Structure formats: structure tokens, C-alpha cells
Amino acid sequence: MLWSEVRDLFPNQFVLVEELKSHYEDNKLHVEEVAVIKPIPDPKAAWKELFSAKNERFVYHTSNENIVVEVRDKPMIRRASQNNAWIRLAGL
């Protein structure tokens, strides 16, 4: 599902999503398509969901027009592969 469609279905709230399609540009991850796992109406619950999210799942707020996440290398960890070596902090 495109992010614009998610924003229309769940206006002004947090959603737990799974990244389906994205690309990297200038040390930023631009997410194009997501699968909605569930809406999260309570901001405190959004924090809990964010910190327990794994793999390609993350929490983002639909007030954001696009999903663009700054990507940073994890300090003190040797990069094994691009997917394992990134920290993603999304939309909070």
C-alpha cells in the first residue's frame, strides 16, 4: 500500500507498518510501500510498539507526508550486511 493511501485511511495517528518497497538516497531511506499491521491510537502505546518492532516493521505517524528516515551506522559493530547494520528511528 502506498503511504498516501495509509494517510487517507488512518488520518493523524500512529500506525505499525512493515516496509515493502524502499530505496536509499543520500544516507536516507525513502519508503515507498508498506503493509499496515495495525493503527495505534494511544501515543504511549506507539512508543512501546516502536521499541518492540523487529526486522522491517516500524511505527510512523500519518501526519508525515512521506516516510524518509535518516540512516546511521551502528557504532562499535562491524558491518556484515547493509540490512543488519542500520539503525532506523522513524517518525516519532
N, C-alpha and C positions, 0 to 999 in steps of 0.2 A: 504494500500500500504506500502511496506517496505521502510525504509528510503533510502536504497541503490538505489531503483528504482526512488525515488523522486530526488536524487542527479544526476542520469543519465538524467532525463527529464528536470531538471532546474539547469544546472551547474552554480556554482559560483554566486548565487543570494539568496536574502531573499525570503521565502515563508511563507504564513499564512497557518497553518495546524491545524487540530483537532486530538488530541490524541485518538487512538482507543484501543491500547493494550500497557500495560507497567507493570513494576514491580519495587519495591523498594529494594535497596540493599545498606547497609552502608550509610544511610541518603542521598542517591542519587536516583533519578527517572531515570530509563532506559526505554526510549520509543522505542517500537519495531515496531509498526504500526501506520500510520497516514492517514488521509484523507486530500488531498490538497484542500484548499479553493481557493487560488489564488497565483500566483507569484507576488512579489513586486520588480520591477526593481530599484526604487529610494530608497536609504538608509534613506532619511528623511521621506519618507512615511512609511518605515518599523518601525521607532520609533513610529509614530502616530498609526499605526495598533497594535503594541505591547501593548501600553498603553490603547487602547480601546478594546482589546481582552478580552473575558469573558469565564468562565467555562473551558472547556478543550482545548480551542484554544490558540495558541501562535505563535510567529514569530521566525523562526530559519534560519540560513544561511547554504546553502548546501556545503560550504567548510568544515563543520564539518563532520567527518567520522561517528560519532554516535551522538544520542541525549541522553546526560547524563546531568541532571540538579541537582544541589545541592538543597536540600530541607531544609528549615528553618521554625521553628515555628514562627508565628506572635507574636511579643511581645504585652503584655497588653490584649490579647484575650484568654479567656478560650477555650480550645479545645472541640468543640461539636462533631465533627467527623473528620476523617482523611482528607477528601476531602476539608472541609471548612477551615482547619487550616494551610494550607501551602501557602508559597509564592513561586512562580516559576518565575525565571528570566532566559530567555532562549536565548542563542546563540548570544547575541549582545556584 
